[in-house]
Amino acid sequence: MINQQVHKRRRAELGNQIGGNDIVIVPTSTVKSRNGDVEFRFRADSDFHYLTGFEEPDAVAVMCPGRANGEYVIFCREKDLQREMWDGRRAGLEGAIEFYGADDAFPYEDIGDILPGMMEEREKVYTNVGRYPEFDSRVLGWLNKIKLDTSSGKHAPFELVDLSHLLYEQRLIKRLDEIQVMRKAGKMSAAGHVKAMQACKPGMYEYQVQAEMECEFRKAGSHYNAYPSIVAGGENACILHYTENDRVLNDGELLLIDAGAEFQCYASDISRTFPINGKFSAEQRALYDIVLAAQHAAFAKCGVGFGWNEPHDAAVEVIAQGLLDENLLEGSLERVLESQSYTQFYMHRTGHWLGMDVHDVGDYQVEDNWRELEAGMVFTVEPGIYVNPNTTTDERWHNIGIRIEDNVLITKHGYENLTSDAPTNADDIEVVMAG
């Protein structure tokens, strides 16, 4: 879905925002050690992958407008048949040009000899400052080296600029090719959540339900999750980022799952909550319906021209009123909202940007005002209620943790729910669980 022409267009769009005598330098992420001689599976830096599609470590992309031998350069590992036999195939310099559209390519080991010369006579250096401190130090070292050579007529760039301001705005608005990939990620993730509902039974362990769900992710084509899965039964559902996933699932409790597949470096992020035995209790259903109503209220504020905060405010009002109706809170709605007493049960925001990163890039405020929603923005809508035993509530509500999360694309005429294949209506969930 996303090919070399897409990456070329992205680079051209970024190039239109920088000066003709500037240079862009974007390194990818590094391989991380897990333990001993075992490494975590490599995943390319999102900015780097967005511009290149290149999926190997030890690589740097350079955009150098006006360069005689080609404006787009990749530094990467060379072909090495001996190492490839042990560690897997490499694109090499030829592959960087043929398969990834580079105009020119050099060995990564030679970057210190070649890149400083490309930086000479440039006015600004754009890079993702602070992302990789070690690489930042190398860039500063090259800049200082050029400055020390000014007596020979060399001119050093006078400004080092963080690339994020330009690139994050570009990444925030998803194009059709990205939307197609995110639809796919949403569908494969929804299928995994449905499988979890179908498989769940009292006496299973959280990790067993997790395995059923993530197996669906893999079968659909997702190589890895967008983030560590949260599979939280009973009281664990009141821990927002619970990831131990090792407790037995008890009859009469709820199971909250927050999990999403990643597809072609784009994330999905779904939360579903359902009864372990397949039937909501009266208390579980009462709070579940409040959260679902809050999500629908937030959906009603998803569209071009609404402010970023409006879906959150709409969800908060429904949750606050619902908690008052069930006597978990006291006072007037106005007082509850003003004092924010609802935060003992609902303490997080209703959403975040979604894209190549699960908490994707982009400002939520512009000049101290909440950003207006635009077509092409994708974000989560995820209200919840969590009744911790530490709260002064009747015991019948204790350890009920509920979150309902979907992924929303803003369109010209409203919104599209990318993850609607996983049911949220309580009756529909019970039907799915009944088989």
N, C-alpha and C positions, 0 to 999 in steps of 0.2 A: 504493500500500500504506500509506503514511504520509500522512494527510490532516490537515485543520485540527482535527478532533476529537481526534486523537492529541496534537497540540501543546497543545491546550487542557487535556487531561488531565495532561500533563507540568507545565504551569504550575501547575495546581491542586495537584499532588503537592508541588511545590516550595513553593507558598504555605502548605501545611499545616506546613512546617518552620520558617517564619519568624514573627515576631510580627505582630500585627495593626496595629502602628504603625511597622513597618519599611518599607523600600523596596529594591527590587532593580533594579539598572541594569546592563544587559549590552550592550556595543557589539559590532559585528561587525568583521571584519578589514578592512584597507584594500587598495586596489589597489597592486600593487608594480610598479615600473619594471624592465623587463628590460634594455633598452639603448636609448639615444636616446629616441624618442617611442613605443617599443614597450613594451607592458605584458604581464605574465604574465596568463594567464586567471584571472579572479577566482573564488575559492572562499570561501564564507561561513565565518566562525568556527564551530567545532563546537558550542560552548555556545549561541551565539546561534541557530544553525540548529535545534538540538535543541528549543529552547523556542518557536521562531517559524515555522520553515520558510521564512523570508524569505531570498531569494537575491541581494539587491542590496547594493552597498557603500554607505557613508555612511548608516548606520542604527544606531539604538540602541533596544533594547527596555526598557521600564520596567514593573515590577509595583508598583502603589501601592495596597495594601489600603485599602478604605473610601473611595477617592476618589469624590466625588459624580458626576462625569461619566464614570466608567468606570475600572476598576482596571488595565486592560492598555492601554498606550500605546506606539505606535511613532513615533519620529522618523525620517523618511526623505526621499528626494528627491521633489520635486514633479514632476508631469507637465510635460514640456517637449517639444512636438512637434518643434521645431528640433533639439534635442540628440538626441532619439530617432531622428531620421532618420539621424544619424551614428553613434550609439553603441548603439542598440537600445532596446527598449521598457522603460518604467518602470511600476511598479504605481501610483505616486503615492499621495496621501493617501487617496483613495477606495478604491483597490485594497488598501491595507494593511488597511482595515476590512472590505471585501467579501470578499477572497480569503484574508486571513491572520488574520482574527478579532479584529483590534484593536478595542477599545471607542472609541478616539480616536486621531487621528494628527495630527502637526504637521510642518512643514518642518524638515529637519535643520539648516538655517541658523539657525533660531530656538531651538535647544536651550539656548543660554546665557541666553536671556531667560525660558524657561519652566521648565526642569528645576529650577533652584535653588528656585523657588517650591514645586515638588512635594516638595522635600527638607525644607522647613521643617516643624517640629513632628514630624518623624520621629525615632525613637530610634536606629536603626541603618541604615547604608547598606551593602547587600551588592553587591559587584561583583567581577569577576575581577581582583583586584589584581595588578599586575606584568605582565599580559599585554600591555597597550598603555600604555607609560609616558606617552606624550603625553596620552592620555585620562585617565589617573590624575591628571596635573597639573591638568587642567581640573576634575575632581571635587574635588580638594583646594582649588582656587581658589574653587569655588562654596561649599564648606564654610566657608572662611575669610570669604567675603563675608557669609554668613548670620551668622557669629559677630560680625562687626563691626556688624551691624544689631540686636544684641540689645537695645540701648537703646530701640528702637521696639517692643519686646515680642515679637520673633521668637525662636524657639527652634531652635538648631542641633542636628543629630544628634550624639550623644556618642561614637559608635563607627563606624569604618569596618572592615567585615568581609570577608575573602576568601570569595567565594562557592563556591570549589572544594570545600571540605569537604562541603557539603551536596549540590551538584549532581553531583560526581564519584561519590558513593555511589549516587545515583539513576541515573546513566548506566551504572554498572558492571553492573547487573542488566538484561538485555535482556528486553523484553516481546515478545509474539507478533508484533506488527507489525514490530518491529525484526528478529526472528529470520527472518521471511519475506523481508525485504530481504537479510539476510546470506546466506540460502540461495541467493538469486538471484545475489548477487555471487560466491559460491563456485562455483556452476555455470558461470557465464560465464568465470570465471578458469580453472577446470579445463579447459574446452573450448579455451581459448587454449594451455594447456600441452600438451594432446594434439596440437593443430595444430603446435606447435613440434617435437614428437617426429616427426611425420609428415613435416615439411618438411626437417628437418636432414639435411645431407649434407656429407662432407668437401669442403673448398674453398669453402664458403659463408663469409660473414662473420657475426660475431656479430649485427650490426645487421640483417642480412637475416632471421635467425631471429626476432629481436625483432619485426620488422615483420609477419611472418606471425602471430605470437602476438597482438600488439596489435590487428591487424585483426579478429581474432575477438572481442576485447573490445568494439570499437566496433560491430561488426555486432550484437552481443547487447544493446546499449543502454547501455554504459558510456561516458560522455563523456570520462573521463580515468582515468589510472592512480591507484591509491591511493598510489603512491610511484614514484620512478624505477626502471625495470626493471634488474635485474642479469642479464646474459647473459654468462657467463664460461666460456670454453673453456680446457682444459688448465691451465697454471700460474695463470691468472687466477682460477680457482675457489678458490684458496687465499687470495685477497684478499676479506675478508668483504663489503665494501661497494664492490666493483668496479662502475663504471658507464660506463666509456669505451665498451665494447661495439663496438670497431672492429677486432678482430683476426680473422685468418682461422682457420677451424676445421680442425684437423689430424686426419687419419686416425689412429685408435688412441688418441685422447684422450677425456676426458669433457667434457660440457657441463653446467654448473650454471646453472639459471635460478631466480631469486627474483623473482617478479612477481605482481601482483594488480590486478584491476579494482576501481574504486570505483563503487558503484551507489547513487543517492539519498543520497549523502554517507556511505555505509558501506563500509568497506574489506574486501577479501579479501587474504590474504597466503599465497602458496603457493611452495614450493621443490621442484623436481624435478631430478634428476641422471640423465643417460643417456649412453650411448656415442655419439659422433659418427658412427661407422660402423654403428651398430645392433647391435653385439655387445660385451658386456663381456669384457675380458681376465680372466685368472684372478685377478690382483691387484685389479683394479677390483671384480670380483664379490665377492671375499672381504671387502673393506672395506665395500662397499655393503650386504651382508647383515648386517654388524655394526650399521650405522646403522639399518637397517630393524628389526632385532630390538630395538634401543634404543628406537625409536619405539613399537613394540608394548608394550614394558615400561612406557613412560610412559603409554600409553593405559590400561593396566590400573590405573593410579593416578588416573584421571580419573573422579570421581564425587562425589556429595554426601558431605561429611564428611572427605574426604582433605585434607591440608594442601597449600598452594600448592607447596611445595618437593618434595613426594613424587614427582611425575612426573619432575622433574629428577634427583633422587637415583637413581631407578630407571634412567633412561637412562645416567647416568654409570657406574653399576656395570656395565652390559652393555658399554658402550664400553671401559671399562678392562680388563675380562676379555678382550674380543675383541682388543685391542691386545697383551695378554700372550700370547694364543694364537698370534698372528701374529709374535711376537718383536719387535714394535716398542717394547715396554716390557719391563723386567726387574723381577724381584722378586715379592713376593706381592701378591694383590689388596688385602689390608688395607693394605699399605705404600704401594701406588700411590694408593689413595684418600686415605690420611692425608697423604701428601706432595703430593698433587694433581699428580703428574708427568704425568698424562694431559692436562693443560691445554696442553701443547705441540702436541697434536693436536685437542683440543676445548676451546676457550677461551671459549665464550659460554654463556649460559643456554639452557634447553630451551624457553622460551616467554615470551610477554608477552600482556597483555590486548589484545583486538581489538574495534573498534567503529567509531565515527565517525572516530577517528584510528587509524592503523595500529599505533602504540604507544599504546593507549588509556588512559584515565584510570582511577584506582582504586589504593588502597594494596595492596601485597603483604604487608605486615605490619600487625597490629593489636596495639598494646601490646607490641611487640617479639616477638610470636609470628607464625609464618607463618599467613596467612589460611586459613580453611577454605573449600573450594569449595562453592558454592551453585548451585542450579538457576537458569539464566538467564545465568550467566557464560560468556563466550566468550574463548578464548585460543588461541595457537598452540602446537603441539608440534613442535619443529624440532631434533632432534639432528643432529650432523654430525661428520665427520672430515676434517682438512686436513693433508696431508703436505707441508710446505714443504721445499725442497731444503736449507735451512739446518739442518734437524734431522739428527742423526747416525743416519740410517737407510740401508738398502740402496737403491741408485738405482732399483730396479724399483718402489718405492713413491712415488717423487718426483712432485710435481705432481698427485697425486690429491686432488681436493677434492670432498666429497660432503655434501649437506644434503638432508634430506627433511622437508618442512614441511606440516602440515595445520592446519585451523582446527576447533577442538573446541567444541561447545556442551554445557555440563553440563545434564543433564535430571534429573528426579526419580528415574529408575531407572538412571542411568549417564551415557552421553555420546552425542552424535551428531557424526559427522565430516562437516562441511559441504562438504568439498572432495574427497571420496572418488572423484569421477568421473575424476580424473586418476590413472592407475595408479601404484603404487609397487613392486609385486613385479617383480623383475628380469626374470623370464620374460615377464610381461605387457607390460613395456616393449619388450622385443625383438619381440614379436608386433606391437605397435602400429607400431613403426618399420619393420617388414617390409611393412606395408600390407595 
